[in-house]
Amino acid sequence: MRLEEKLFLDTYRVETTPHIKIIQPDLCLKCQHHQCTFVCPVDVYKWDENQRKIVVGWENCFETGTCLVACSEFNNIDMIYPRGGYGISYKFG
C-alpha cells in the first residue's frame, strides 16, 4: 500500500483556531536552511520568497512535532494540540 493510500485511513477535523504559529516571524530570516519546510511530512510550512516569511498551513497538521525538533536553533514555533475531537484521528492508533 502506498503512503497516499494509507493517509486516507486517517480523518481530520479542522479546528477554527490555529494551533501552530511562528512566534517571531523575523527570526525565520536568520534561519539559513528553513528546516521546518523540509521535515514536516505533510508540508505545513512553506517558505514564501516574495513575502520573505514562513507560511503556516496549520489546517493540514498531523501533530507529529517534527517541526519543534527542527526549529531547535531558535525555538520559534509554538504548537499546542487541538482541543478534544479536533485535529488528526489515526484509524490504527
C-alpha positions, 0 to 999 in steps of 0.5 A, a space after each residue: 500500500 502506498 503512503 497516499 493510500 494509507 493517509 486516507 485511513 486517517 480523518 481530520 477535523 479542522 479546528 477554527 483556531 490555529 494551533 501552530 504559529 511562528 512566534 517571531 516571524 523575523 527570526 525565520 530570516 536568520 534561519 539559513 536552511 528553513 528546516 521546518 519546510 523540509 521535515 514536516 511530512 505533510 508540508 505545513 510550512 512553506 517558505 514564501 520568497 516574495 513575502 520573505 516569511 514562513 507560511 503556516 498551513 496549520 489546517 493540514 497538521 498531523 501533530 507529529 512535532 517534527 517541526 519543534 525538533 527542527 526549529 531547535 536553533 531558535 525555538 520559534 514555533 509554538 504548537 499546542 494540540 487541538 482541543 478534544 475531537 479536533 485535529 488528526 484521528 489515526 484509524 490504527 492508533 
